[in-house]
Amino acid sequence: MTVIVRDIRPADLEAWVAVRRAALPYMVTTAEQVAYELACAHPAKRYRQLVAEEDGEIIATAQVGFSYDSPEPGQGFCNPYTRPDRLGRGAGSLLLSTAEGYLAEAGALAVHTWVLDEPANREFARRRGYVASRPAHFLRLDLANGTLPERQEVPAGVELRTAADFADDPRPLFEADAETTADEPSDTPSELTDYEDWLNHTWRHPGLDRELTSVAVVDGVVAAFSAATTDGLTRYSTSMTGTRRAYRGRGLAKLVKNDSLHRARAAGYTDAFTGNDAGNGPMLAVNDWFGYEICATEVRHVRTFG
């Protein structure tokens, strides 16, 4: 049996999602989202979606490109995932080598990848010259059978809204997202400076649920938000919960996330997921308060070229 690597085709979308859900069941992925991310990728991202195919069956996938919004130039990424029941066929190695060749030729200085924190996976990365960096956790909350904290009383001077309320002018959400993203722990920090790019890749992303994205407004200013992504069926994920610097320490992160979770459960979502850098103590404490449990850990690895 021969494994080949090629770029994704429209007919591959459902198979791509099946691979990703099998390898990472705690991430919300749909065919519509995968297609949108490729079609609307920023040119500087040099984005590719690769698949590994064995006798007509897609058994692994990889997202490849550049972290174009990083202040550090030449930072490439490749995230390969193989169906757990198709491991050992060389698909991951072939995807990674194909991606590395593409990125190196395009001028990458380094390649970052996420590796599940399991001995075999970490050894896979080590053998290929990758050095472990910071870990991050996937967390799950059972919305169907778990117990959410009671809704808090909204403090005086604070108004709860949804992202849908900003449909006519989402720039205040962009400004809040840019400030909080800049403070996120990361090996490759991001700088959100291009409003049009944010509109294209965040605001218009088909996974963003504006009705379930909760926003705290203080004196007319967006102070905190909890961005929700969904599959439109049962799976809900918090893609980002952030509080602007001037409003931290007031419990606004709990307020907006609790509001979003309660409304998600009422809308019929049964599984809530989120992710946290292992060093982000404040958000880990918030998620522990809600009852989230760590279901897996990934470790970021980097290989430097040259």
C-alpha positions in Angstrom: 0.0 0.0 0.0 1.3 3.4 -1.0 0.8 6.7 0.8 0.8 9.9 -1.2 0.6 13.5 -0.1 -1.3 16.1 -2.1 -3.3 19.3 -1.6 -6.9 19.0 -0.4 -9.7 18.9 -3.0 -13.4 19.9 -2.5 -14.4 16.3 -2.4 -12.1 15.7 0.5 -13.7 18.0 3.0 -15.8 15.5 4.9 -12.9 13.1 5.1 -10.7 15.9 6.4 -13.2 16.6 9.1 -13.4 12.8 10.0 -9.6 12.6 10.4 -9.5 15.7 12.5 -12.3 14.6 14.8 -10.8 11.2 15.2 -7.4 12.6 16.1 -8.6 15.7 18.0 -12.2 15.0 19.2 -12.0 18.1 21.5 -11.8 20.5 18.6 -14.8 21.9 16.7 -14.3 21.4 13.0 -16.8 21.4 10.1 -16.4 21.1 6.4 -17.7 24.6 5.9 -15.0 26.0 8.2 -12.2 24.0 6.5 -13.2 25.3 3.1 -13.6 28.9 4.3 -10.2 28.9 5.9 -8.5 27.9 2.7 -10.5 30.1 0.4 -10.1 33.2 2.5 -6.5 32.8 3.8 -4.3 35.9 3.7 -1.8 35.7 0.9 1.1 36.2 3.3 0.0 33.1 5.2 1.0 30.9 2.2 -1.6 28.5 3.5 -2.0 24.9 2.3 -4.1 22.0 3.5 -2.4 18.8 2.8 -3.9 15.3 2.9 -2.2 11.9 3.0 -4.0 9.3 1.0 -3.6 5.5 1.0 -5.3 3.6 -1.7 -7.9 6.3 -2.2 -8.6 6.8 1.6 -7.5 9.9 3.4 -5.8 8.9 6.6 -4.0 12.1 7.7 -4.1 15.8 7.2 -1.9 18.8 7.8 -2.3 22.6 8.0 0.7 24.4 6.7 1.7 28.0 6.4 3.2 31.1 7.9 2.3 33.0 11.1 2.0 36.2 9.1 0.6 38.2 12.0 3.6 37.5 14.1 6.2 40.3 14.7 8.9 37.7 14.2 9.5 37.0 10.5 9.8 33.6 8.9 7.7 31.6 11.5 6.2 28.7 9.7 3.8 26.1 11.1 2.7 22.6 10.3 0.2 20.6 12.2 -0.2 17.0 11.0 -2.8 14.6 12.4 -3.3 11.0 11.6 -6.3 8.8 12.2 -5.5 6.8 15.3 -6.4 3.6 13.5 -4.1 4.4 10.6 -0.9 5.1 12.6 2.4 3.5 11.5 1.9 3.9 7.8 4.3 6.8 7.4 1.6 9.4 6.7 2.7 11.8 9.4 6.3 11.7 8.3 5.5 12.2 4.7 3.2 15.2 5.5 5.8 16.8 7.7 8.7 16.4 5.2 6.5 17.8 2.4 5.5 20.8 4.6 9.1 21.4 5.7 10.3 21.5 2.1 7.5 23.9 1.1 8.2 26.2 4.0 11.9 26.2 3.7 11.7 27.0 0.0 9.3 29.9 0.9 11.8 31.4 3.3 10.8 30.0 6.7 13.4 30.3 9.5 11.6 27.9 11.8 8.6 25.5 11.9 6.3 25.2 14.8 4.1 22.2 15.4 1.8 21.0 18.2 2.4 17.4 19.4 0.1 15.5 21.7 1.8 14.9 25.0 2.3 11.2 24.6 5.6 9.3 24.5 5.3 8.1 20.9 4.3 11.5 19.6 7.0 13.4 21.4 9.6 10.8 20.2 8.3 11.3 16.7 9.0 15.0 16.9 12.4 14.6 18.6 13.6 12.2 15.9 12.8 14.9 13.3 14.8 17.6 15.0 12.0 19.4 16.9 12.6 20.8 20.4 9.8 20.9 23.0 8.5 24.3 24.1 5.4 25.3 26.0 2.4 23.0 26.7 -1.3 23.7 26.3 -4.4 21.9 27.5 -7.6 20.9 25.9 -10.5 21.1 28.3 -14.1 19.7 28.2 -17.3 20.6 30.0 -20.3 18.3 29.9 -23.1 20.8 29.2 -25.8 18.2 29.0 -25.2 16.6 32.3 -22.9 18.9 34.2 -23.9 21.8 36.5 -23.0 25.3 35.5 -22.5 28.0 38.2 -25.5 30.2 38.7 -25.7 33.3 36.6 -24.0 36.1 38.4 -25.6 39.4 39.1 -24.5 41.9 36.5 -22.4 44.6 38.3 -23.6 48.2 38.3 -22.3 50.0 35.2 -21.8 46.8 33.2 -24.1 45.8 30.3 -24.2 42.3 28.8 -24.5 42.1 25.1 -23.8 39.7 22.3 -21.5 40.0 19.3 -24.6 40.1 17.1 -25.4 43.5 18.7 -22.2 44.8 16.9 -23.2 43.7 13.4 -23.3 47.3 12.1 -19.9 48.2 13.6 -17.7 45.3 15.0 -14.6 47.5 15.3 -15.0 47.7 19.1 -14.7 43.9 19.3 -11.7 44.0 17.0 -10.0 46.5 19.4 -10.7 44.3 22.4 -9.5 41.2 20.6 -6.3 42.9 19.5 -5.4 44.0 23.0 -6.1 40.7 24.7 -4.5 38.6 22.0 -1.3 40.6 22.4 -1.2 39.5 26.0 -1.7 35.8 25.4 1.3 33.5 26.3 2.9 32.2 23.0 6.1 31.3 21.4 5.0 33.1 18.3 3.0 36.1 19.5 0.3 37.6 17.3 -0.4 41.3 16.5 -3.8 42.1 15.3 -3.3 45.3 13.4 -5.3 44.8 10.2 -9.0 45.4 10.7 -10.0 44.2 7.3 -8.1 41.0 7.8 -9.7 40.5 11.2 -13.2 40.9 9.6 -12.3 38.3 7.0 -10.7 35.7 9.2 -12.5 36.2 12.5 -15.8 38.1 12.2 -16.9 36.4 9.0 -15.6 33.0 9.9 -18.5 30.5 9.6 -17.7 28.9 13.0 -18.2 32.1 14.9 -21.5 32.1 16.7 -22.3 35.8 17.2 -25.5 35.1 19.2 -23.6 33.0 21.7 -20.5 35.3 21.9 -21.1 37.3 25.1 -19.7 40.9 25.5 -19.4 43.0 28.6 -19.7 46.7 28.0 -18.6 49.3 30.6 -19.4 52.9 30.1 -19.8 52.3 26.4 -16.5 50.4 26.0 -16.1 46.7 25.2 -14.3 45.6 28.4 -14.5 41.7 28.1 -15.8 39.1 25.7 -16.1 35.3 25.3 -16.1 34.3 21.7 -18.0 31.1 20.8 -17.5 28.8 17.9 -19.9 26.0 17.2 -20.6 23.2 14.7 -24.3 24.2 14.5 -25.3 21.0 16.1 -24.1 19.9 19.6 -20.5 21.0 19.9 -19.5 24.4 21.3 -16.1 25.9 21.9 -14.7 29.0 23.5 -12.2 30.2 21.0 -11.1 33.2 23.1 -12.1 34.8 26.4 -10.4 38.1 27.1 -10.6 41.2 29.3 -9.0 44.5 28.4 -6.2 45.5 30.7 -8.0 48.4 32.3 -10.9 46.2 33.4 -9.1 43.1 34.8 -9.7 41.9 38.3 -13.4 42.6 38.3 -14.7 39.1 37.4 -15.7 40.1 33.9 -14.2 37.0 32.3 -16.4 34.7 34.4 -19.4 36.9 33.8 -19.2 36.8 30.0 -18.2 33.1 29.8 -20.9 32.1 32.2 -23.5 34.0 30.2 -22.3 32.4 26.9 -22.3 28.9 28.4 -25.8 29.2 29.8 -27.1 30.4 26.5 -25.3 27.6 24.7 -26.8 25.0 26.9 -30.3 26.5 26.4 -29.7 26.4 22.6 -29.1 22.6 22.8 -25.3 22.3 22.8 -24.1 19.4 24.9 -20.3 19.5 24.8 -18.2 22.6 25.6 -14.5 22.7 24.8 -11.8 25.2 25.3 -8.0 25.4 25.3 -5.5 27.1 27.6 -1.8 27.6 27.6 -0.5 25.7 30.6 1.0 28.9 32.0 -2.2 30.9 31.8 -3.1 30.5 35.5 -5.9 33.1 35.5 -7.9 31.4 32.7 -7.2 27.9 34.0 -8.6 29.0 37.4 -11.7 30.4 35.6 -12.3 27.2 33.7 -11.8 25.1 36.8 -14.5 27.2 38.5 -16.9 26.2 35.7 -16.0 22.6 36.0 -13.9 22.1 32.9 -11.6 19.1 33.0 -8.4 18.6 31.1 -8.9 16.0 28.4 -5.6 16.2 26.6 -2.4 18.2 26.5 -0.3 19.3 23.5 3.3 20.5 23.6 4.5 23.0 21.1 7.7 22.0 19.3 9.9 24.0 17.1 12.6 23.1 14.5 14.9 25.8 13.3 16.3 25.7 9.8 19.9 26.3 9.0 
